[in-house]
Amino acid sequence: MNTKSLQETHAPSSICYGCGPANSQGLKIRSFDNGDFIICDWMPAPYHHAFPGVLNGGIIGTLLDCHCNWTAAWSLKKKWGLPHVPCTVTAEYTIKLLRPTPTDTKVHLKSHITEFIKEDRAWVEGELIANGQVTATCRGLFVAVKEGHPAYHRWS
């Protein structure tokens, strides 16, 4: 597997709180294509707690949102043979918190495209897994933005 994540390869100057390699205070999500899924392993820190030993729901939402966003961007590039990874944004997403997510172990993110809507948008489903159990899920619609949108050049 590549040692550089999708984010580090295609958006090294991104300042996104969740996935931006250039944000020194961010979560630094590192997503990789393993062939069947886009995956990520991430270790919570003590300041990510909701209460002792349990990961904050907002952090869970950010992890799944950013990771699924990169799943859409990378998959749109591959599906349509685009010359670069398009900058995608979240149009809508739903997070289901199924059980407490522990903070004393790495969490694993796994996501995939469920439907390409057009050349510029796709539905993605993702899971957050801790200790072999799915603790949260996500379903979201992600859209590649065009020139003129505030996020258009954010990855360059």
N, C-alpha and C positions, 0 to 999 in steps of 0.2 A: 504494500500500500504506500502511496505517496506520503512523505513526511510533512509536507506543507498542506495545510487545510485549504478548503475551497476559499475561505475568507482571506487567508494569507496569500494565496495565489492570485486571486481575482480582485481583491479589494484591500490591499495592504494599508492604505491610508484611511480606511473607514473609521469613523469615530462613534459608530453605533454602540450604545451601552451594552447590548447583549452580545453582539458578534464582531464588533470592530477591533481589529488588531491594534489600531492606533489609540484606543481609549485606555489609558493606564488604570482607570478606576472601574472599567467595565467587567463583564462576566467572561469575556474572551472565549466564547463558544468556538470550537474548532470542528467543522463538519467535513466528513469524508465520504466519497462514493465507494461502496464496497461491491457494486454490481447489482445487487438486489434492492438495497436500501441506501439512504444517506444516513450515516451514523455519527455519533458523537459520544465521547465519554467526558464527564465533567465532575469535578470534585467540589462540593459545597464547602464554604468557609463558615466559621462560627457567626459571623455577622450576616449570614443569609437565613438565620433562624426566624421562624414565626414565634416559636416558643422552644424551650430546651429540647434539642434533638430532632426537631421537625422543620423541614424546609418551608420557607415563606411561599404562599400561593402566588404572589406577584412575581417572584423569581421563577417559579415553575412556568407561569404564563410567558414570561420573557424568553426562557429557554426554548419552549416549544414554538413560540411565534418566530423567533429568529432562525431556529434550525429548520422549520418548515418553509420559511421564506427562501432560504438557500436551496432547499430541495426543489422548490418551484423554479428558481432562477437557473440552476444547473440543468434541470430536466428540460426546461424550455429550450435552452441552448442546444442540448443533445438532440431533442426531438425534431427541431426545425433547422438544424445545421447552421445556427447563427455564428457569426465570426467572433463574438464575445458573449460573456454572460450578461444578460440584460439586468438592469437594475429593477428589482421587483419590490412592491410594497404590499402590505396586508390590506385587503379590501374588507374581509370579515374573518373572524375566527371564534371558535368556541372551545373552551377548555373544560374538561370534566376532571375534577379532583376525586379520585376513587378511594384513596386511603392515604394516611400520613406518609410523607416521603422522608426517610431518615437522612440526617446530615452527617453521619459517621462513615459513609461509604460513597464511592463514586456512583453517579447515576448514569444511565445509558439512554441516549435518545436514538430513536429509530423512526424514519419516516419514508413515505413514498407517495407518488402521484396516484390519485384515484381516477382523475379525469382531466384531459386537456379540453378546455372550452373553446379557445381560439388560439391563434399563434402567440397571443400575448397574455394568456391567463390559464390557471390550472387550480384544481382542487387537490389538496394535500391532506393526508392523515398521518398523525405522529403519535408516538408513545414515549412516556418517560418511565423507565424501569429501574428499580432499586432492589437489590438482593433477590433478583429473579422474579419480582412481582411488578406488574404494571400498576403504577401509582397515579398516573394521570394520562389523559389522552387529549388530542387536539384534532380539529377538522377546520381547515381554513381555505379561503379563496385568495390567491396571490396574483397580482397583476403587474406586468412589465410597464413601466411608465415611459412616456414620450418626452421629447425635448419640450421645455417649458414647465414641466412639473418640478417642484422644489427638490425632489430626490433624484432627478435625472442623472446628475453627474456625481452623486455621492460616493460611488465606488471607484471612481477614477483618480 
